[in-house]
């Protein structure tokens, strides 16, 4: 059982470990958006973005629904943004520490 939980965690982290996917998630921070809005917002190609959305769907990070001819995308659990925010905080801390070390050189 514990092994399966670790596998599921790894699956989510793998889904996050790609810059285009992070851009898509940041684009969805304000709420549901059409793929037709996401493509220009992150300066991507529709086929590439659709593939990334599919990966994140399989990891249950996002969900999609049809609205006429539009495909709407939304984050399934907004707590994912807490994870992204924590990563940003960690990076800021690391950069500050590196700056202090650099000043000592």
C-alpha positions as CSV (number, residue, x, y, z in Angstrom):
1,X,0.0,0.0,0.0
2,X,2.7,2.5,1.0
3,X,4.5,1.7,-2.3
4,X,1.4,2.6,-4.3
5,X,1.0,5.9,-2.5
6,X,4.6,6.8,-3.4
7,X,4.0,5.9,-7.0
8,X,0.9,8.2,-7.0
9,X,2.9,11.0,-5.5
10,X,5.7,10.5,-8.1
11,X,3.1,10.6,-10.9
12,X,1.8,14.0,-9.8
13,X,5.3,15.3,-9.4
14,X,6.2,14.1,-12.9
15,X,3.2,15.8,-14.3
16,X,4.4,19.0,-12.7
17,X,8.0,18.6,-13.8
18,X,7.7,20.4,-17.2
19,X,7.7,24.1,-17.9
20,X,4.8,24.2,-20.3
21,X,2.6,22.4,-17.8
22,X,3.6,24.9,-15.1
23,X,2.7,27.7,-17.5
24,X,-0.7,26.1,-18.1
25,X,-1.4,25.7,-14.4
26,X,-0.4,29.4,-13.8
27,X,-2.7,30.3,-16.6
28,X,-5.5,28.5,-14.8
29,X,-4.8,30.2,-11.5
30,X,-7.7,32.6,-12.0
31,X,-10.1,29.8,-12.9
32,X,-11.4,27.8,-15.8
33,X,-10.2,28.8,-19.3
34,X,-10.8,27.6,-22.9
35,X,-7.8,25.9,-24.6
36,X,-8.3,28.6,-27.2
37,X,-7.3,31.2,-24.5
38,X,-4.5,29.1,-23.0
39,X,-2.6,28.7,-26.4
40,X,-2.0,32.5,-26.9
41,X,-1.6,33.2,-23.2
42,X,1.4,30.9,-22.9
43,X,2.6,31.4,-26.6
44,X,2.2,27.7,-27.4
45,X,0.9,25.4,-30.1
46,X,-2.5,23.9,-29.7
47,X,-1.4,20.3,-30.4
48,X,1.5,20.6,-27.9
49,X,-0.7,22.1,-25.2
50,X,-3.4,19.5,-25.7
51,X,-0.8,16.8,-25.1
52,X,0.3,18.5,-21.9
53,X,-3.3,18.9,-20.8
54,X,-3.8,15.2,-21.4
55,X,-0.8,14.3,-19.2
56,X,-2.2,16.5,-16.4
57,X,-5.6,15.0,-16.8
58,X,-4.3,11.5,-16.3
59,X,-2.6,12.7,-13.1
60,X,-6.0,14.2,-12.0
61,X,-4.5,17.7,-11.8
62,X,-7.0,19.2,-14.2
63,X,-10.3,18.4,-15.8
64,X,-11.8,19.4,-19.1
65,X,-15.4,19.8,-20.4
66,X,-16.9,20.6,-23.7
67,X,-18.8,23.9,-24.1
68,X,-20.1,23.8,-27.6
69,X,-17.0,23.6,-29.8
70,X,-14.7,24.9,-26.9
71,X,-12.8,22.7,-24.6
72,X,-12.7,24.2,-21.1
73,X,-9.9,23.4,-18.7
74,X,-9.8,23.9,-15.0
75,X,-7.7,22.8,-12.0
76,X,-9.4,20.0,-10.1
77,X,-8.0,21.0,-6.7
78,X,-6.8,24.6,-6.2
79,X,-4.4,23.3,-3.4
80,X,-2.0,22.6,-6.3
81,X,-1.2,26.3,-6.2
82,X,-0.1,26.0,-2.6
83,X,2.5,23.5,-3.8
84,X,3.6,25.8,-6.6
85,X,3.8,28.7,-4.2
86,X,5.9,26.7,-1.7
87,X,8.3,25.8,-4.5
88,X,8.7,29.5,-5.3
89,X,9.4,30.2,-1.6
90,X,12.0,27.5,-1.5
91,X,13.7,28.9,-4.7
92,X,13.7,32.4,-3.3
93,X,15.4,31.1,-0.1
94,X,18.0,29.2,-2.1
95,X,18.7,32.3,-4.2
96,X,19.2,34.5,-1.1
97,X,21.5,31.9,0.4
98,X,23.6,31.8,-2.8
99,X,23.7,35.6,-2.8
100,X,25.1,35.5,0.7
101,X,27.7,33.0,-0.3
102,X,28.6,35.0,-3.4
103,X,29.1,38.1,-1.2
104,X,31.7,36.1,0.8
105,X,33.9,35.4,-2.3
